Amino acid sequence: MKTYQDTFADRFLAAIRETIPAAELRHEMLAVLAEAARVASPWRAPLARSVELSFQDGSCPMRLESPLVLAAGASKKAWFLPAFASMGFGAVTVGTATMRSRKGNPLHPRVRTVEEFGAIQNAMGLNNPGIQVLASRIARSRDRLAQDGLLVGISIAEDPDLLPDESPDRNLLDCLAVAWPEADYIEINLSCPNTGHERLDRAWDRIRRLMGEVSSFREAQTTKKPIWIKLSPDLTEETLGQALASIRQAGLTGAVLFNTWPATQGVWPSGEALPELPELGRPQLRGGLSGRPLYPRTLLGIEQARRAEPGLSYLACGGVETGLQASELREAGADLVQLYTVMAFRWMAARRILQEWPQDRI
Ligand SMILES: Cc1cc2nc3c(=O)[nH]c(=O)nc-3n(C[C@H](O)[C@H](O)[C@H](O)COP(=O)(O)O)c2cc1C
């Protein structure tokens, strides 16, 4: 059910969705629109809602100008990053990046909005220009990012199309090494449901080894930056608990809860049947779902995680549309709140969420 009332600007956004039905094109335009909004309204002051975070794994504390983070996938190319500060974000997670550039899934369209649910179906397949290109774009924005008080994290994943003689662990660690100098924090994406490959978050023995190697890499660096592991919302409470215990044992910072909901489930997280979904990206692939129907799962996930592993740090992600929800997630134990899909449905969603968020509850 819709949790906010449409304004005139939201209806304008709906008209844009109708006029430009190519959702991937609209997705590409997000950064350009952010920059246009920044240039057109230079007087727009950031909404000061700063948060300070410290972490039990001993990684360096973070100070953000806003507890809202633009979730991975929205800035796949790291264009116009500083513009997101004036949109109400305290950080942007760039990527997901892989070591080599990727075109993603071959068949278009790969993204579509599911209007009646306030949702997006996506099977882009980790398209990105490669970590070297992204890292150098971030490096070029560093001065402006510092001036505007925006942190930049990098989401990384192993390349799903490795040759048989290439080591997946080595591939991810090489990507991490290039990302490291330019990232304020790292997210490791173990849960992409739409590359057409086996999901990594089902191979827990491998992941435990990999997280150990990531942790050793971090120990060898001069700055201990936070590292969150991004998990899938379709894990059972027991598997989620095991995954979080492994993150703690590896000495990493915490988890991003969650990635998109895999359409292979056939139902929404509530158990209600999914609508008819077309194939996207590749034959027989229906990819991942994001947006409004994910919110109850996100809240439950944060509550389950806080009970299971209270010492880890959690970033809530999935279906957040209002300030009340964002504040509910923070109270349930999320350090930060990530958004993406709502940007397609609510005009200037992050700023409005900050305005709605009771100040004494940030
Ligand atoms: C078009 C699209 C592309 C995405 N790409 C990525 C990605 O590359 N890496 C990732 O970790 N998550 C990706 N996501 C998932 C989001 O980061 C987020 O976990 C999910 O959309 C739930 O949040 P939301 O309901 O606020 O959108 C993508 C989501 C969408 C809609």
The ligand as an ORCA input file, in Angstrom:
! r2SCAN-3c Opt
* xyz 0 1
  C      18.070     -0.774    -11.773
  C      18.729     -1.302    -10.527
  C      20.074     -1.650    -10.564
  C      20.700     -2.147     -9.418
  N      22.026     -2.465     -9.471
  C      22.649     -2.892     -8.343
  C      24.044     -3.155     -8.352
  O      24.736     -3.005     -9.358
  N      24.603     -3.583     -7.183
  C      23.893     -3.751     -6.024
  O      24.468     -4.104     -4.992
  N      22.573     -3.478     -5.984
  C      21.941     -3.061     -7.110
  N      20.605     -2.786     -7.073
  C      19.865     -3.019     -5.814
  C      19.734     -1.754     -4.961
  O      20.988     -1.296     -4.523
  C      18.859     -2.043     -3.722
  O      19.470     -3.055     -2.967
  C      17.442     -2.487     -4.089
  O      16.996     -1.787     -5.219
  C      16.470     -2.287     -2.925
  O      16.352     -0.933     -2.563
  P      15.158      0.037     -3.117
  O      13.876     -0.694     -2.897
  O      15.292      1.310     -2.351
  O      15.448      0.221     -4.563
  C      19.965     -2.310     -8.202
  C      18.611     -1.937     -8.181
  C      17.992     -1.445     -9.318
  C      16.534     -1.066     -9.245
*
